[in-house]
Amino acid sequence: MNHLHRLFLLPVLLLLTACTTMYLEGLEKVGIPKRDVMVYRVEKARDTQEETKEQFKSALEQFTAATDFQGGDLETTYNKLNDAYEASVSKAEEVNSRIADIESVSEALFSEWEQEITQYSSASMKQSSQKKLESTQAHYRQLITSMKQAEAKIEPILRVFQDQVMFLKHNLNARAIASLKNELGTIKSDVSALIASMEQSINEANAFISTMEK
């Protein structure tokens, strides 16, 4: 089954790669080089991470508020938490997409750069360009590692959010609120770790953008 799955995915991945290449080549024809596309996509990923950080802060506030439930319509509480959960899922998907966008353009940019270095007739210029490439690649690896580390912290939080939202849906009573109270400490700790990781990733993005604009 896994073999068949890979066979199905291969042509899809090849098509996506071809589409990305054609898209980037089209942009270059109208004066937008891969380097500029790379900076733009890193900026978008940074902004998305900032939005995601704020969304998870907001979701945590909703979950915390729910533990102070003093009576009334629990379905309203459920709807608020479900909305917060779904908004968090949406942001998580956007983060994943932004990272994939960066990876696709970086592959094309570095491949082109490596090919162009071989065309230098000046040894000193060739050496200078090679050093610049290696420095940029090192900064890129640092950036993408930081972004993926932050992204990896999202899924465990979403699983806890989902469990609590579903449990509340199926048990609109004090027992569901008690369950949420029991998990609140872990949720707070995990969201705090996510926010710290996101902030580090945002700083890495700003540093990378700065090096690309020099």
N, C-alpha and C positions, 0 to 999 in steps of 0.2 A: 504493500500500500504506500509506504514511504517512497519507494522507487517510482511508482506511478505519479505520486505527488510532485516529485522533483522533475519528472519528464514534462509534466503539465506546466510547472513554473518556469522552466528554462526558456521556452519561446516568449513567454510574457516578459521576463527580465530582459531578454535580448531586444524586444520591441521597445521597452521603456528606455533602455540605454540608447537605442537608435534615435528615439524621439527626443531625448535629452540632448544628444549631440547635434541634431538638426536644429533644435531650439536655440542652443548656444551659438551655433554658426550663424543663424538668422540674426541674432542680436549683434554679433560682431559686424555683420554687413551694414548695419545701421549705426555703427560707431560705438557699440557698448561691449567692451572687452570682458573676458571671463573674470578678470581681476575685480572689475566693478560689480559684476553679478555676485561674486563671492562675498564682497563687503556688504552688499545689499542684503543677501540672505543671512549673513551672520547678524546684521542689525535686526532683521525680522525675528530671528530665533531669540535674540536677546530680549526684544520687546515682548515676545510671546511668553518667555520665562518669567518676566516681570508680572505679566497679567496672570499667569498660572500661580505664581506666589501669592498674589492678592486674592485669587479665587479660593485657594486652600485656606488662607487666613479667614476668609468670609465663611467658608464651610465649617471650619472649626468653631467659629462664633455661633453658628446655627446649632451645631451639635451640643455645645456648652449650654446654650439657652434652653434646649430641650430637656436637659437634666434638671432644670429648675421648674418643670411643669407642676403647677399647683391645682390642676383640675380644669375641666372644660372639654373642648373638642380636640381629642388627640389626632383626629384625621387631618386637621389643619397643620398640626406639628409634623405629621408624616409628610404632607405635601411640601412643606418648606424644606425638610431634610432631603426628600427625593429630588427636588429642584436643585439643591446645593450639590448633591451627588452627581446628577446628570451634567451640570455645568462643569464640574471637576473632570468628569470623563471626557467631555468635549475638549477641554484645555489640554488634557493628557494626550489626546489624539493629535492635537495641533502641534504640541512639542515634538512628538515623534515625526510628524511630517516635515517640520522645519529642519530637524537634524538630518533627515534623509535628503532634503534639498541641498544642504551644505555639502554633504558627502558626494553627491553627484557632480556638483560643479568643481569641487576640489580635485576630484579624480581627473577631470578634463583639463583643468588649469595646470596641474603639476605634470601631467603627461605632455602637454604642449610645451611647457617650459623646458622640460628635459630634452625634448627634440630640438628645440631652438638653440639650446646651449651648444649642441654639436655643430651648429652652423657658423660659430664664431671663427674667424681667422686669427684674431688677436688673442694670445694666450692669457694676457692679464685680464681682459674683459671676460673671457670664458671663466677664469678662476673666480672673478668677482661675482659673476652671475650665479655660479655654482654655489658659492657661499651664501648668497642671498636666498637661493632656492632652499638650501638645507636649513637655514635659519627660519624661513617661513614655514617649512614642513614641520619643524620642531614645535613652533608656536601653534600650528594647526593641530598637531597630535595632542598637545596640552589642552587646547580648547575643546576638541571633540570628546576627549576622555572626561573632562569636567562636566560637559553637557550630558553625557551618557550616565555618569555617576548620579547626577541630579535626577535624571529621568528614571533611573532604577529605583529610586526611593518613592516614586509616585504609586506604582502598582500595588504594593502592600497596603498603602493607606486606602486606596480605592476599594480593595477587597474588604477591609474592615468597615468602611462606609457602607458598602453594598450589604454586608451581613446585617448591620444595625438597621438599615432602612427596611430591608425585607422582614426582619424580625418584628419591627414596629408595625409594618403593614399587616402581618399575620396575627399580631397580638396587640391590639390597640388598648393596652391596659398598663397598670403600674409595673408589671413584670418586665415589659419591654423597656420602660424608662430605667428600671434598676439595672438591666443589662447594659444599657448605654452608659450609665454612671460608672459601672465596673470597668468599662473600656476607655473611659474618657482620659485617664492618665496616660495610657499608651498612645492614644490618638494625639494628645497634645505633644508628647515627646517626639512622635514620628513626624508630625507637621513641623515642629521646630527644627528638626534635623533636615527636613526637606527644604525649608526656607533658607537655612544656612548654606546648604549645598547649592541652591538656586542662586543665591547672592554671590557665591564664589564663581559659579559658572558665568553669571552676568559680568563680573569683573574680568574674567578671562576673555569674554567676548569683546569688551571695551579695549583691553590690551591688544588683542589680535587686530581689531579694526585700526588701532593707532599705528601698529607696525605696517599694515598694508597701505596706509595712506602716506607713509614717508617717501 
